[in-house]
Amino acid sequence: MGGLSKAEERGGFMDNNKIKTGDAGFINLLITQALGALNDNAFKVFITLMAASLLPLDKTAKIIAAAGFSFIFPFIIFSSFAGTLADRFSKRKLIICLKAAELALMLAGFIVIYYKNIPFMLAVLFFMGIHSALFGPVKLAVIPELLEDRDISHGNGLMSMLSFLGIIIGTVAAGVLISAVNGEFYLGALFFILVAAAGVGTSLFVPETRAAGSKEKFEFNVVSKILADVRDLQGHKH
């Protein structure tokens, strides 16, 4: 009998050999997700607090609203695209690429924070929203490919728990960073780079899965895509 291939030695394709929720591969997926949630919220709260400290009080409310819109709006536009991506390509490769994109965005965030350019901070936050909108469906879609059916609910629960833990830690970390840097905001931005780099590292240890190979075409007309998704939901009503 032949030995395992290199791909199988590194975790291999999970079609026939599912893993447990306590295995290193799944734990790395959970950590990757938690670090992303942490960074999303820490960056959003950090730039909001930073802007509030730099701008007159009457403009602070507008910045808070703009920050919320910049991060949430991409979810409306891009979440369905993520589903198409997840059905066409290897989810592990998508996770690694998206974590690399997060690192690039945090490097860009360092620059705009250094120059205290609030409009460009909001632009980076918008792209972080795109990143998160794409990452969300992929992280959930990979769970059934990694775990046995009996473990999927437990895996989803762990994913949700770690996500909220990341959100809480990120929100707290932003306030701590603002106080600690004492006006040298770019020093706080180094934290985001480190977290993103750690996420890239853990994503490399997420087990491989086969690409589903879906032939669904990408619909680049956003309005048309959203309307099609709504019709699809209506068509599944009982």
SULQUIGI-V538336 format. One record per backbone hydrogen bond with DSSP energy under -1.0 kcal/mol. CO is the residue of the C=O (numbers start at 1). NH is the residue of the N-H. If there is no record, write none. Layout:
BEGIN
co: [CO:CO]
nh: [NH:NH]
END
This chain:
BEGIN
co: [5:6:7:8:20:23:24:25:26:27:28:29:30:31:32:33:34:35:36:37:38:39:40:41:42:43:44:45:46:47:48:49:50:51:56:59:60:61:62:63:64:65:66:67:68:69:72:73:73:74:75:78:79:80:81:82:83:85:87:90:91:92:93:94:95:96:97:98:99:100:101:102:103:104:105:106:107:108:109:110:111:112:116:117:118:119:120:121:122:123:124:125:126:127:128:129:130:131:132:135:136:137:138:142:143:146:148:151:152:153:154:155:156:157:158:159:160:161:162:163:164:165:166:167:168:169:170:171:172:173:174:175:176:177:181:183:184:185:188:189:190:191:192:193:194:195:196:197:198:199:200:202:203:220:221:222:223:224:225:226:227:228:229:230:231:234]
nh: [9:10:12:11:23:27:28:29:30:31:32:33:34:35:36:37:38:39:40:41:42:43:44:45:46:47:48:49:50:51:52:53:54:55:59:63:64:65:66:67:68:69:70:71:72:73:75:76:77:78:79:82:83:84:85:86:87:89:214:94:95:96:97:98:99:100:101:102:103:104:105:106:107:108:109:110:111:112:113:114:115:117:118:121:122:123:124:125:126:127:128:129:130:131:132:133:134:135:136:139:140:141:142:146:147:19:151:155:156:157:158:159:160:161:162:163:164:165:166:167:168:169:170:171:172:173:174:175:176:177:178:179:180:181:184:185:187:189:191:193:194:195:196:197:198:199:200:201:202:203:204:205:206:222:225:226:227:228:229:230:231:232:233:234:235:237]
END
